[in-house]
Amino acid sequence: MLFVAESAKEKIEEIRQSENLTKDYFVRVSVTSGGCSGLTYKMDFDNEAQPNDQVFEDKGEKIVTDLKSFLYLCNTTLEFSGGLNGKGFYFNNPNAERSCGCGESFAV
């Protein structure tokens, strides 16, 4: 399962509205190679499902990921911070053994 924090849900709705995206657009999350620690997160809006997609819904938001990425993302919560220490989406991932200082990448 993938989860969505209330802070992330509010920001997703705000972005969807500002970009004039319909509710047909969902959040696609994936994990790719790269970054200081070896793996990075990628997040975007999409409206086309792929054959091996894993689909989750939390707080009314649909989160979609490919099967390979899900192995790294299981039980992860998508969050949003608007604070002084950094603004943006971030992933609270219980599978990450370490992450880099900037928080952009992780390792398992």
N, C-alpha and C positions, 0 to 999 in steps of 0.2 A: 504494500500500500504506500502511496505517496500522500502527504498531507499538505494543507494550505493554512497558514496562520491567518488570523483576522487581518493583520496589517498588510499581508500580501494580497489577500482577497480585495481589500479596498483599493490598493494601488492598481491591480489588474483591471478592475472595473473602471477606474479613472483613465487608464491608458486606452482601454477598449473604446471608451466614449470619445476621448480626444482624437483618436485615429479613425473614428466612424466605423469601427468593426462591429459586425453583428455578433450575437451570442453563438453563431455557428463557428466562430474562431475560438480555438482552445489554446492552452499553453502547452507547447512542446518543449520537453526538457531532455537533454542528452549529455552524455559524458564522452569527451574526446581526449586523445593523448596530447600532452603539452603542459606548459606551466612549470614552475619551480619544483613542484612535488610530483609531477608526472601525469596527473589527470586534471582536466578542467571541465567546468560546467558550461553548457550552452543552453540558452533559453530564448524562445521566440513564439510568436503567434502563428498558428497554422490552421487550415480548414480542410486539409486532406489527410485522411487516415491511410496508414501503410499496412500491409498484410500482417506483420508481426508486432504491431503496436500493442502495448499494454495500456489500458485506459483506466483511470481512477477519477473519482469525483469526491470532492470534499468541500463543504461550505458552499455548494452550488457551482464550484469551479471545476472544469474538466481539465485534468492534467494527463498528458499522453507522453509516453517514452517508448523507445525501442527496447526489445528484449535484452540486448547486451548491456545497455545503459542501466536497465532496471536492476541488474545484478549488483551494481554499485550504489543504487539509489533506494533500495528497499528500506522502508520506514523513515525516509527523509522528509523533513518539513521545509517547505518553501516559505521564507519569511521576508519582510521588508523593513528596513531601518531608515528613518528620516532624520536621525540624530547628527550631532556634531562630529562624531567619530567615523562617519562614513554614511553615505546615502546610497541606497539601492537594494536590490534583491540579494539574498544570500541563502545558502542551504545549510540547515542544521542536520548534518548527516552522521548518524551513529556508527556508520561503517568506516568512516575516515579515521585512520590511525594517526595521521598527522596532516597538517596543512601548512602552507607557506605563510610568511609574515603578512603578506598583503591580503590573504584570504581568497585569492583567485584560483588556487589549485589545491589538490589534496592527494593523498596516497592511501591505499588500503593494504 
